[in-house]
Amino acid sequence: MSEHKSNSFLENYSSILLLLGGIMLGSIAGLLFGKDVEVIKPLGDIFLNLLFTAIIPLVFFTIAASIANLQKTEKLGKLFGIVLLVFLSTVIISAIVMVIGVLLFPLDQAAFLVKSSLEMAHESTTDSPVTKLLTVNDFYEILSRKNMLALIFFSFLMGFATLNAGEKGKDFARFLQSANEVMKQLLGIIMKGAPIGLGAYFAYQVGIFGPQLFGAYAKPLAVYYGTCAFYFIVFFTLYAYFSGGGLGVKVFWKNNITPSFTAIGTCSSIATIPANLEGATQMKIPAYIRNVVIPLGAPLHKDGSSMSSIVKIAVIFAIFGKDFTDPITILTAIGITIIVSVVEGGIPNGGYIGEILAITIYGFPMEQALPAAMIIGTLVDPMATLLNANGDLISAMMVTRIVEGKKWLLGQNEIN
């Protein structure tokens, strides 16, 4: 049994362990050889270029396929609307909580040593007209990562057009779904090179900027894990209380144990779906609600990813010496987290699409900002998945409270 658990742990965390191993080896190489490690920098550049190339079609097919295959849920009408409202509410609340955490414990800009990048940063696109953010004037321009938001908007329109085509659009919907799976496989193949690519990148950073770079990541990680722990305990308890009073709190914390360990053990919201469904069954959440909320929530609802998105953006702003406290910047960050929650798949390390989107919208140099965001994303993945998966379970309770009324738990004093 212990050998099986050990193998299961290695299988679930192999990608993270390999990535951290590559970063550690790269860091050691940077400390030992200093600026001489610049010779391996092309390995990091090749990995990032492959990632940039794959991300455009991946975003398009992910969004378009998700919208095009909504036929199964659109007939649920009112329930579907309530589910989306609950999802959106918790994502926004979680983002605001993390914004407060970052403002209370601001990241030290001096700790990040990407000095030359200040001169390379573009002007923020938040000052650009909405037209330039959401659209392009020629088709080929939408294939550039510089126009990520326009690509996402176009992908949504393509998905809805396919949905509206009905029977005639089913073949195209199947194509979108098939292409989406192919692009996920391609991303998986590229990510196998992440330990080498990010290891080379980190070797270069440590070799050029010195060992102080390690301390730069300590504070954002402490802020993230501390704020998430607070959100998990306090806000999930409040959500449970809203769902069913004191009994709701008892029911939630009694039946979320297996889903919690499954989420941490797999680092996958999708892999936690069976445990969440079982937990929802034990909570006596009606089948017609749990069978919609939990499968739909795995890819679309991510409180933990919302909070990690805020931290990544704050880190990127610190790297380039920019002020994160501007109200427009914060509102834009919250808007990005909403998009990330929809775009990002419920798979391990699935946040790279959101990271590229954020960097693009704020206009920072991708080559300097993305690796730092990826490193933060990897280190916070277990906690993010815990909140993502448990967020689906607590959302199922809140949807039940809204649809079934506040007395849905009465008479269930002996919940298994």
C-alpha positions in Angstrom: 0.0 0.0 0.0 2.8 2.4 0.9 4.6 1.7 -2.4 1.4 2.4 -4.3 0.9 5.7 -2.5 4.6 6.6 -3.2 4.1 5.8 -6.9 0.9 7.7 -7.0 2.6 10.7 -5.4 5.5 10.6 -7.9 3.0 10.3 -10.8 0.9 13.2 -9.7 3.8 15.5 -8.8 6.4 14.4 -11.4 6.0 17.4 -13.6 6.3 19.8 -10.7 9.3 17.9 -9.2 11.1 17.8 -12.5 10.4 21.5 -13.0 11.7 22.4 -9.6 14.7 20.1 -10.1 15.5 21.9 -13.3 15.3 25.3 -11.6 17.5 24.1 -8.7 20.1 22.7 -11.0 20.0 25.8 -13.1 20.4 27.9 -10.0 23.4 25.9 -8.8 25.0 26.3 -12.3 24.4 30.0 -12.1 26.0 30.3 -8.7 29.0 28.2 -9.7 29.7 29.6 -13.2 28.3 33.1 -13.0 28.0 34.9 -16.4 29.5 31.9 -18.2 26.1 30.2 -18.1 25.0 32.6 -20.8 26.1 29.9 -23.2 23.0 27.8 -22.3 20.5 30.7 -22.5 19.4 29.6 -26.0 17.9 26.4 -24.4 15.5 28.7 -22.4 14.8 30.8 -25.4 13.9 27.8 -27.6 11.5 26.5 -24.9 9.8 29.9 -24.6 9.5 30.4 -28.4 7.8 27.0 -28.7 5.4 27.9 -26.0 4.7 31.3 -27.6 4.0 29.5 -31.0 1.6 27.0 -29.5 -0.3 29.3 -27.3 -2.3 31.1 -30.0 -4.1 28.1 -31.6 -4.4 26.6 -28.1 -6.4 29.6 -26.8 -8.6 29.7 -29.9 -9.6 26.1 -29.9 -10.0 25.9 -26.1 -12.5 28.8 -25.9 -14.3 28.1 -29.2 -14.7 24.4 -28.4 -16.0 25.2 -24.9 -18.6 27.5 -26.1 -19.6 25.4 -29.1 -20.3 22.4 -26.8 -22.7 24.2 -24.4 -25.7 22.5 -26.0 -25.9 20.0 -23.1 -26.3 22.8 -20.5 -28.2 25.6 -22.2 -31.5 23.9 -21.7 -31.1 24.2 -18.0 -31.8 27.9 -18.3 -32.3 29.4 -14.9 -30.0 26.9 -13.2 -27.2 27.6 -15.6 -27.5 31.4 -15.0 -27.4 30.9 -11.2 -24.3 28.6 -11.5 -22.5 31.2 -13.5 -23.5 34.0 -11.0 -22.1 32.0 -8.1 -18.9 31.2 -10.0 -18.4 34.8 -10.9 -19.1 36.1 -7.4 -16.6 33.8 -5.7 -13.9 34.4 -8.3 -14.2 38.2 -7.8 -14.3 37.9 -4.0 -11.2 35.8 -4.0 -9.4 38.2 -6.3 -10.3 41.1 -4.0 -9.1 39.3 -1.0 -5.7 38.6 -2.6 -5.5 42.3 -3.8 -6.0 43.3 -0.1 -3.3 40.8 0.9 -0.8 42.2 -1.6 -1.6 45.8 -0.6 -1.1 44.9 3.1 2.1 43.1 2.4 3.5 45.0 -0.6 6.2 43.3 -2.7 9.6 44.9 -2.5 10.5 46.2 -6.0 14.2 46.3 -5.0 14.2 42.6 -4.5 13.7 41.9 -8.2 16.8 42.6 -10.2 15.7 42.6 -13.9 17.3 46.1 -14.2 17.6 46.3 -18.0 13.9 45.3 -18.4 12.7 48.6 -17.2 13.9 50.2 -20.4 12.4 47.3 -22.5 8.8 47.5 -21.0 6.3 48.8 -23.5 3.7 51.4 -22.6 0.7 49.8 -20.8 -2.1 49.0 -23.2 -4.7 50.1 -20.6 -4.5 53.5 -22.2 -5.3 52.2 -25.7 -8.8 52.5 -27.1 -11.1 49.6 -26.4 -11.2 48.9 -30.1 -7.5 48.1 -30.2 -7.9 45.8 -27.2 -10.8 43.7 -28.5 -10.3 43.7 -32.3 -7.7 43.9 -35.1 -8.2 45.2 -38.6 -6.8 42.2 -40.4 -7.1 38.4 -39.8 -3.4 37.7 -39.7 -2.9 40.2 -36.8 -5.1 38.1 -34.5 -2.5 35.3 -34.7 0.0 37.4 -32.8 0.3 37.0 -29.0 0.4 40.8 -28.8 -3.4 40.7 -29.6 -4.3 38.1 -27.1 -7.5 39.8 -25.8 -8.7 40.3 -29.4 -8.1 36.5 -30.0 -10.1 35.6 -27.0 -13.0 37.8 -28.0 -12.9 36.4 -31.5 -12.8 32.8 -30.1 -15.9 33.5 -28.0 -17.8 34.8 -31.1 -16.7 31.7 -33.1 -17.9 29.4 -30.4 -21.3 31.1 -30.2 -21.6 31.1 -34.0 -21.0 27.4 -34.0 -23.5 26.9 -31.2 -26.1 28.9 -33.1 -25.5 26.9 -36.3 -27.2 23.9 -34.5 -27.2 20.7 -36.5 -25.3 22.2 -39.4 -22.5 23.3 -37.1 -22.0 19.9 -35.3 -19.2 18.8 -37.6 -17.3 22.1 -37.0 -17.9 21.7 -33.3 -16.4 18.3 -33.4 -13.4 19.7 -35.3 -13.0 22.4 -32.6 -13.1 19.8 -29.9 -10.7 17.5 -31.7 -8.3 20.4 -32.4 -8.5 21.4 -28.8 -7.4 18.0 -27.6 -4.5 18.0 -30.2 -3.3 21.4 -29.0 -3.4 20.2 -25.4 -1.3 17.3 -26.3 1.1 19.6 -28.1 1.4 21.8 -25.1 2.0 18.7 -23.0 4.9 17.7 -25.3 6.4 21.2 -25.2 6.1 21.4 -21.4 8.2 18.2 -21.1 11.1 20.6 -22.0 10.2 23.0 -19.2 12.7 21.6 -16.7 15.5 22.2 -19.1 14.1 25.5 -20.5 13.3 27.1 -17.2 16.4 25.6 -15.7 18.5 27.4 -18.3 16.6 30.6 -17.8 17.1 30.5 -14.1 20.8 29.7 -14.5 21.1 32.8 -16.6 19.1 34.9 -14.1 21.2 33.7 -11.1 24.4 33.9 -13.1 23.7 37.5 -14.1 21.9 38.9 -11.2 23.2 36.9 -8.3 21.8 34.7 -5.5 19.6 37.6 -4.2 17.1 36.4 -6.8 16.0 33.6 -4.5 14.7 36.1 -1.9 12.6 37.8 -4.5 10.2 34.8 -4.6 10.0 34.2 -0.9 7.7 37.0 0.0 5.1 36.6 -2.8 4.9 32.9 -2.0 4.3 33.7 1.7 1.7 36.3 0.9 -0.1 33.9 -1.4 -0.2 30.8 0.9 -1.1 32.9 3.9 -3.9 34.8 2.2 -5.2 31.6 0.6 -5.2 29.8 3.9 -7.2 32.7 5.4 -9.7 32.7 2.5 -10.1 28.9 2.6 -10.9 28.8 6.3 -12.8 32.1 6.8 -14.6 32.6 3.5 -15.5 29.0 2.8 -17.0 28.9 6.3 -19.0 32.0 5.5 -20.1 30.5 2.2 -21.2 27.3 4.0 -23.1 29.4 6.6 -24.9 31.2 3.8 -25.8 27.8 2.3 -27.2 26.2 5.4 -26.4 28.0 8.6 -24.5 26.2 11.3 -25.5 22.9 9.9 -24.2 23.9 6.5 -20.8 24.7 8.0 -20.7 21.3 9.7 -21.8 19.5 6.6 -19.2 21.2 4.4 -16.1 20.7 6.6 -17.1 17.1 7.4 -17.4 16.1 3.7 -14.7 18.1 2.0 -11.8 16.2 3.5 -11.4 13.6 0.7 -11.8 16.2 -2.1 -9.2 18.4 -0.4 -6.6 15.7 -0.2 -7.4 14.6 -3.7 -6.9 18.1 -5.0 -3.6 18.5 -3.2 -2.5 15.0 -4.3 -3.3 15.4 -8.0 -2.9 19.2 -8.6 -5.9 18.8 -10.9 -9.4 20.2 -10.6 -10.6 17.7 -13.2 -9.0 14.7 -11.3 -10.9 15.9 -8.2 -14.4 15.8 -9.9 -15.2 12.2 -8.7 -14.3 13.0 -5.1 -16.3 16.3 -5.3 -19.3 14.4 -6.7 -19.0 11.9 -3.9 -18.7 14.7 -1.3 -21.7 16.5 -2.8 -23.7 13.2 -2.6 -22.9 12.9 1.0 -24.0 16.5 1.5 -27.4 15.5 0.0 -27.0 18.1 -2.8 -29.6 17.2 -5.5 -28.2 15.2 -8.4 -29.5 17.7 -11.0 -27.4 20.4 -9.3 -24.2 18.5 -8.4 -24.0 16.9 -11.8 -24.0 20.4 -13.4 -22.1 22.5 -10.9 -19.1 20.3 -10.3 -18.2 19.1 -13.8 -18.8 22.6 -15.1 -16.8 24.2 -12.3 -13.6 22.2 -12.9 -12.7 24.0 -16.1 -14.6 27.3 -15.5 -14.4 28.2 -11.8 -11.1 28.7 -10.1 -10.8 30.8 -6.9 -7.2 29.6 -6.3 -6.2 30.5 -9.9 -7.9 33.9 -9.5 -5.8 34.6 -6.4 -2.6 33.3 -8.0 -3.2 35.6 -11.0 -3.2 38.6 -8.7 0.1 37.6 -7.1 1.7 36.9 -10.5 0.6 40.3 -11.8 1.9 42.0 -8.6 5.3 40.2 -9.0 5.5 41.3 -12.7 4.8 44.9 -11.7 7.5 44.6 -9.0 10.0 43.2 -11.5 9.6 46.2 -13.7 9.4 48.7 -10.9 5.8 49.7 -11.7 3.1 50.8 -9.3 0.5 48.0 -8.7 -1.6 50.2 -6.4 -3.2 52.3 -9.1 -7.0 51.7 -9.1 -7.2 51.1 -12.9 -4.3 48.6 -12.6 -6.2 46.7 -9.8 -9.5 46.7 -11.7 -7.8 45.5 -14.8 -6.1 42.7 -12.8 -9.5 41.6 -11.4 -10.9 41.6 -14.9 -8.0 39.4 -16.0 -8.6 36.9 -13.2 -12.2 36.5 -14.5 -11.0 35.7 -18.0 -8.3 33.4 -16.6 -10.9 31.4 -14.7 -12.7 30.7 -17.9 -9.7 30.2 -20.3 -7.4 28.2 -18.0 -8.1 24.5 -18.1 -8.5 22.4 -15.0 -5.2 20.6 -15.6 -1.9 20.7 -13.7 0.1 23.9 -14.5 -2.7 25.1 -16.8 -2.3 28.8 -16.0 0.2 29.8 -18.7 -2.5 31.0 -21.0 -3.7 33.5 -18.3 -0.1 34.6 -17.6 0.5 35.4 -21.2 -2.8 37.3 -21.4 -1.9 39.4 -18.3 1.5 40.2 -19.7 0.1 41.1 -23.0 -2.6 43.4 -21.6 -0.2 45.3 -19.4 2.4 45.5 -22.2 5.4 44.0 -20.5 8.2 42.2 -22.4 7.1 38.6 -22.6 10.6 37.1 -22.5 11.4 38.7 -19.1 7.9 38.5 -17.5 6.6 35.0 -18.5 9.4 32.8 -16.9 8.9 34.6 -13.5 5.1 34.2 -13.7 5.6 30.5 -14.6 7.9 29.9 -11.6 5.4 31.5 -9.2 2.5 29.5 -10.9 4.4 26.2 -10.4 5.1 26.9 -6.7 1.6 27.9 -5.8 -0.2 25.1 -7.8 -1.1 22.8 -4.9 -2.8 25.5 -2.9 -4.5 26.9 -6.0 -5.9 23.5 -6.9 -7.2 23.1 -3.3 -9.2 26.3 -3.6 -10.3 25.6 -7.2 -11.7 22.1 -6.4 -13.2 23.0 -3.0 -14.7 26.1 -4.5 -16.7 23.9 -6.8 -18.1 21.9 -3.8 -19.0 25.0 -1.9 -20.5 26.5 -5.0 -22.8 23.5 -5.3 -24.0 24.2 -1.8 -24.7 27.8 -2.5 -26.5 27.0 -5.8 -28.7 24.5 -3.9 -29.5 27.2 -1.3 -30.6 29.6 -4.0 -32.6 27.1 -6.0 -34.0 24.9 -3.3 -34.4 27.5 -0.6 -32.8 27.9 2.9 -34.5 24.9 4.3 -32.9 22.4 2.0 -30.7 21.0 4.8 -33.4 20.8 7.5 -34.0 17.2 8.6 -30.6 16.1 7.6 -29.0 16.2 11.0 -27.3 12.9 10.4 -25.3 13.6 7.2 -23.0 10.7 6.3 
